[in-house]
């Protein structure tokens, strides 16, 4: 996580690392823990397609994900959720802990996150969360499309 903090500081991002006693296991758990709207939570899901992997960062209030629609917008084929083992192999992080920034994958970003000044997501450490401005997330990620 030190690498993440250094990267964010070096790139003058507005952020805060928030430590907590237990991992955040769902968007609702995050919203309850931080006293925020469900939409401010930003899970990072790893998708696998024929051309490789991508990170889908969505608002916790997004609802059901239509992978065919996501694939079309991203120009990817046959998208599916990566298996837990694949997530670790590709990112170095386990499912539920994949950081918003620093996973090394191209990003598909939910524009619904921009309704908020702050969003909350993973840091790579289960007992820590990242609070960041969505514009900084976009600026510091390799965004290939918005949903």
C-alpha positions as CSV (number, residue, x, y, z in Angstrom):
1,X,0.0,0.0,0.0
2,X,3.0,2.2,0.4
3,X,3.5,2.1,-3.3
4,X,-0.1,3.2,-3.9
5,X,0.2,6.1,-1.4
6,X,3.4,7.3,-3.0
7,X,1.9,7.1,-6.5
8,X,-1.2,9.1,-5.4
9,X,0.9,11.7,-3.6
10,X,3.4,12.0,-6.5
11,X,0.4,12.7,-8.8
12,X,-1.2,15.2,-6.5
13,X,-4.4,13.2,-6.0
14,X,-6.9,14.2,-3.4
15,X,-7.3,11.0,-1.3
16,X,-7.4,9.5,2.1
17,X,-6.6,5.9,3.3
18,X,-9.1,4.8,5.8
19,X,-8.2,1.8,8.1
20,X,-10.9,-0.4,9.6
21,X,-11.1,-3.5,11.7
22,X,-12.5,-5.9,9.2
23,X,-12.6,-6.3,5.4
24,X,-15.5,-4.6,3.5
25,X,-17.3,-7.5,1.9
26,X,-20.0,-5.7,-0.1
27,X,-21.0,-2.3,-1.4
28,X,-23.7,-2.1,1.3
29,X,-21.1,-3.0,4.0
30,X,-18.9,-0.1,2.8
31,X,-21.8,2.3,2.7
32,X,-22.8,1.4,6.3
33,X,-19.2,1.5,7.6
34,X,-18.4,4.9,6.1
35,X,-21.9,6.5,6.5
36,X,-22.1,7.2,2.8
37,X,-24.5,6.6,-0.1
38,X,-24.4,3.1,-1.7
39,X,-23.5,4.8,-5.0
40,X,-20.2,6.2,-3.5
41,X,-18.8,2.7,-3.1
42,X,-16.7,1.7,-6.0
43,X,-16.0,-2.0,-6.3
44,X,-13.3,-3.1,-8.8
45,X,-14.4,-6.2,-10.7
46,X,-11.9,-8.0,-13.0
47,X,-13.3,-9.1,-16.3
48,X,-11.8,-11.6,-18.7
49,X,-12.3,-11.5,-22.4
50,X,-10.7,-13.0,-25.5
51,X,-8.2,-10.1,-25.7
52,X,-7.2,-10.2,-22.0
53,X,-8.4,-8.7,-18.8
54,X,-9.9,-5.4,-17.8
55,X,-11.0,-3.7,-14.5
56,X,-14.6,-2.6,-14.3
57,X,-15.0,0.1,-11.6
58,X,-18.7,0.7,-11.0
59,X,-20.9,2.5,-8.5
60,X,-22.2,0.2,-5.8
61,X,-25.7,1.4,-6.9
62,X,-25.1,0.4,-10.5
63,X,-27.4,-2.7,-10.3
64,X,-27.2,-5.7,-12.6
65,X,-24.2,-5.7,-15.0
66,X,-25.0,-6.7,-18.6
67,X,-21.6,-8.1,-19.7
68,X,-22.6,-8.1,-23.3
69,X,-23.3,-4.4,-23.2
70,X,-20.0,-3.8,-21.3
71,X,-18.1,-5.8,-23.9
72,X,-19.7,-3.8,-26.8
73,X,-18.9,-0.5,-25.3
74,X,-15.3,-1.5,-24.4
75,X,-14.7,-3.2,-27.8
76,X,-14.0,-6.5,-26.1
77,X,-15.3,-10.0,-26.9
78,X,-16.9,-12.7,-24.7
79,X,-16.5,-10.9,-21.4
80,X,-17.1,-12.8,-18.1
81,X,-16.0,-12.3,-14.5
82,X,-12.5,-13.5,-13.9
83,X,-12.2,-16.4,-11.5
84,X,-10.7,-15.7,-8.1
85,X,-7.5,-17.5,-9.0
86,X,-7.2,-15.5,-12.2
87,X,-7.8,-12.2,-10.3
88,X,-4.8,-13.0,-8.1
89,X,-2.7,-14.1,-11.1
90,X,-3.4,-11.0,-13.1
91,X,-3.5,-8.3,-10.4
92,X,-1.6,-9.8,-7.4
93,X,-4.7,-9.0,-5.3
94,X,-7.5,-11.2,-4.1
95,X,-11.2,-10.7,-5.0
96,X,-12.6,-8.0,-2.7
97,X,-9.2,-6.3,-2.2
98,X,-8.3,-5.2,-5.7
99,X,-7.3,-1.6,-5.5
100,X,-9.0,1.2,-7.5
101,X,-5.6,2.2,-8.7
102,X,-2.5,0.1,-9.2
103,X,-3.8,-3.1,-10.5
104,X,-2.2,-2.5,-13.9
105,X,-5.3,-3.2,-16.1
106,X,-7.2,-1.1,-18.5
107,X,-10.3,0.4,-16.9
108,X,-14.0,0.5,-17.8
109,X,-15.4,3.3,-15.7
110,X,-19.0,3.9,-14.5
111,X,-19.9,7.6,-15.1
112,X,-22.3,7.3,-12.2
113,X,-19.3,7.7,-9.9
114,X,-18.9,11.3,-11.0
115,X,-22.1,12.3,-9.2
116,X,-20.1,12.3,-6.0
117,X,-17.2,14.4,-4.7
118,X,-15.7,11.3,-3.0
119,X,-15.9,7.6,-3.8
120,X,-14.6,4.7,-1.8
121,X,-12.9,1.5,-3.0
122,X,-10.1,-0.9,-2.4
123,X,-6.4,-0.4,-1.7
124,X,-5.1,-3.9,-2.1
125,X,-5.3,-4.4,1.7
126,X,-8.5,-5.9,3.1
127,X,-8.6,-3.7,6.2
128,X,-8.0,-0.4,4.4
129,X,-10.1,1.6,1.9
130,X,-9.3,4.5,-0.5
131,X,-11.4,7.6,-0.5
132,X,-10.6,9.5,-3.7
133,X,-12.1,12.1,-6.0
134,X,-13.5,10.3,-9.1
135,X,-11.8,12.7,-11.4
136,X,-8.4,11.7,-9.9
137,X,-9.3,8.1,-10.4
138,X,-10.0,8.7,-14.0
139,X,-6.9,10.8,-14.5
140,X,-4.6,8.2,-12.9
141,X,-6.1,5.1,-14.6
142,X,-5.9,3.8,-18.1
143,X,-9.6,4.2,-18.9
144,X,-10.6,2.6,-22.2
145,X,-14.3,3.5,-22.0
146,X,-17.1,4.7,-19.8
147,X,-20.3,2.7,-19.5
